Amino acid sequence: MIRIVIAEDQNLLLGALGSLLDLEEDMTVVGKSGNGRETIELVEQEDPDICLMDIEMPIMTGLEAAEKLKGARSEVVILTTFARPGYFERAKKAEVSGYLLKDSPSETLANSIRQIVKGKRIYSPELIDIAFESGNPLTHREIEIIQLLSSGRSTKSIAKELHLSNGTVRNYVSIVLEKLQVKNRIEAISKAQEKGWLK
């Protein structure tokens, strides 16, 4: 029997997924969770074969939880609506065993789980094209600055926090705009978020 923990913050979807998988003769759902931190506790407690993980959850995202579960016996499978290159990159680094999209048919999900339990890695075909897209061109420092800008911080307060001069922060912002081929900070934040490059 394949033992499964499901992490999903939308109750309706959590219930539906649980019911669908429980209908499979060789599968049983041993736990359900609505956030990343709870999921880690549940995986440690239940030691399931598979942990189906949504990405965007409160308290701790699915990707953060997957990173913490890296090396655990349970196979982590990301199940998400987001086919974003940054998310896919992070999921691969966390060594997840699968990355599937929520609009896949339920038979595909069940069959993918069976294959993963046998040791295969399964990625949605849509992600293969994304994997060949150019990676994140931003450095760690540039991402840090974009994140601070996205939380509404001014150039001055960013400079103070990062122990840089105002001019240096402005230079970083100009480089980011050029790299992302956007006209302003709002577009830069929006593009970085859409690609999944901001944590």
Beta strands, then each sheet from edge to edge (+ up, - down):
strand 1: 2-7
strand 2: 27-33
strand 3: 50-53
strand 4: 75-80
strand 5: 98-101
strand 6: 122-123
sheet 1: 2+ 1+ 3+ 4+ 5+ 6+
end
